[in-house]
Amino acid sequence: MAATMRPLLFDTIRYVESLNLSKKYSPEYENMTMFFDTKLPDILSGIGNGKSINVLGVGSGSGEMDLHIVLKIQAKYPDVPINNEVIEPSSEQLEIYKELLSNTLNLGNITFAWHQKTSSEYEHEVNGEKEIKKFDLIHMIQMIYFVKDVPATIEFFRSCLAPNGKLMIIVLSRTSGWNILFKKHGSRLPTSEMCFDLCSEDVTNVLDSMPVKYATYDLPTDLDITECFTEGNMNGELLLDQVTETCYFSKTAPPDLKELIMEDLKSPELSVKKNGKIFLNTDLEVIVVENQ
Ligand SMILES: C[S@@+](CC[C@H](N)C(=O)[O-])C[C@H]1O[C@@H](n2cnc3c(N)ncnc32)[C@H](O)[C@@H]1O
């Protein structure tokens, strides 16, 4: 009997392997880092009360982007102690994050606190407390697809902002090929219970129904998926798992679905062909919500 499709996230080892490989096939981190270097100092103007700065990363993964952000805050406010908290359910990712910190000099006045749990488990935990801890910056980078109730999650984390605090959500843009793929085929993929078909426009629609001010910024990027089209190529299969969020997609997907997805992945609506390679459009949008 053919194996059934299941979400990539359910196999934590393959998930981390596939996610880490996709980082090598995409300039996403370089592009994000450049965005943080050029735009973050202005975005973060006026956060904190001058005595301390509290930062919360939600779905931080292995922490590369979190670390870059917190070091930018440290550079902007060198005399202010920073408390950086992390919500991340995967113990494998947290281990990599902690190892990254152990190899980083100049953490100085930054302290870290860990919550090995999902965002809803965190919400449940703090809702039982007398006073909800407030943060000057809360960021969710490429994680909001994993929650079940997006409006409630945004509303909850907005309620965790300190005065002048900012909530930064980084999510696929509406025109990204990746979002088009999930909008089209997501209902047949095993993550249909989650929000993998979510894009920046869905987030801003939620925000438009709330009394909030927000700004958006484009963050173009792509993913080299050329090897996905070579049958039996191990890296190609791992990348395809990442693209479809499905564990062993090429072995477990129904043949008709696989054929449709492989066709769509190389269509000009989703990808660009350059120098004999195929690049899936994975453009992002950065949404910065202000606490008013
Ligand atoms: C695509 S990765 C992004 C990681 C990191 N933010 C980055 O940009 O490199 C998504 C992360 O969200 C985590 N995650 C999955 N479900 C989650 C949930 N319900 N709450 C919080 N984090 C979750 C995953 O373990 C994973 O590390």
The ligand as a MOL file (V3000), in Angstrom:
LIG
                    3D

  0  0  0     0  0            999 V3000
M  V30 BEGIN CTAB
M  V30 COUNTS 27 29 0 0 0
M  V30 BEGIN ATOM
M  V30 1 C 9.7770 28.3760 8.3650 0
M  V30 2 S 10.4120 28.2410 9.9560 0 CHG=1
M  V30 3 C 10.9810 29.8920 10.2330 0
M  V30 4 C 12.0470 29.9450 11.2800 0
M  V30 5 C 12.6640 31.3240 11.4980 0
M  V30 6 N 11.6910 32.2820 11.9520 0
M  V30 7 C 13.3700 31.7880 10.2470 0
M  V30 8 O 12.8320 32.6570 9.5480 0
M  V30 9 O 14.4280 31.2570 9.9550 0 CHG=-1
M  V30 10 C 8.9760 28.1730 10.9880 0
M  V30 11 C 9.2840 27.9070 12.4380 0
M  V30 12 O 8.0580 27.9770 13.1990 0
M  V30 13 C 8.0700 26.9210 14.1360 0
M  V30 14 N 6.6570 26.6090 14.4510 0
M  V30 15 C 5.8570 25.7060 13.8870 0
M  V30 16 N 4.6340 25.7360 14.4330 0
M  V30 17 C 4.6600 26.7080 15.3750 0
M  V30 18 C 3.6990 27.2120 16.2780 0
M  V30 19 N 2.4580 26.7450 16.3100 0
M  V30 20 N 4.0790 28.1990 17.1340 0
M  V30 21 C 5.3540 28.6950 17.1030 0
M  V30 22 N 6.2940 28.2370 16.2350 0
M  V30 23 C 5.9550 27.2700 15.3910 0
M  V30 24 C 8.7880 25.7830 13.4450 0
M  V30 25 O 9.2990 24.8380 14.3680 0
M  V30 26 C 9.8720 26.5430 12.6940 0
M  V30 27 O 11.0400 26.6630 13.4460 0
M  V30 END ATOM
M  V30 BEGIN BOND
M  V30 1 1 1 2
M  V30 2 1 2 3
M  V30 3 1 2 10
M  V30 4 1 3 4
M  V30 5 1 4 5
M  V30 6 1 5 6
M  V30 7 1 5 7
M  V30 8 2 7 8
M  V30 9 1 7 9
M  V30 10 1 10 11
M  V30 11 1 11 12
M  V30 12 1 11 26
M  V30 13 1 12 13
M  V30 14 1 13 14
M  V30 15 1 13 24
M  V30 16 1 14 15
M  V30 17 1 14 23
M  V30 18 2 15 16
M  V30 19 1 16 17
M  V30 20 1 17 18
M  V30 21 2 17 23
M  V30 22 1 18 19
M  V30 23 2 18 20
M  V30 24 1 20 21
M  V30 25 2 21 22
M  V30 26 1 22 23
M  V30 27 1 24 25
M  V30 28 1 24 26
M  V30 29 1 26 27
M  V30 END BOND
M  V30 END CTAB
M  END
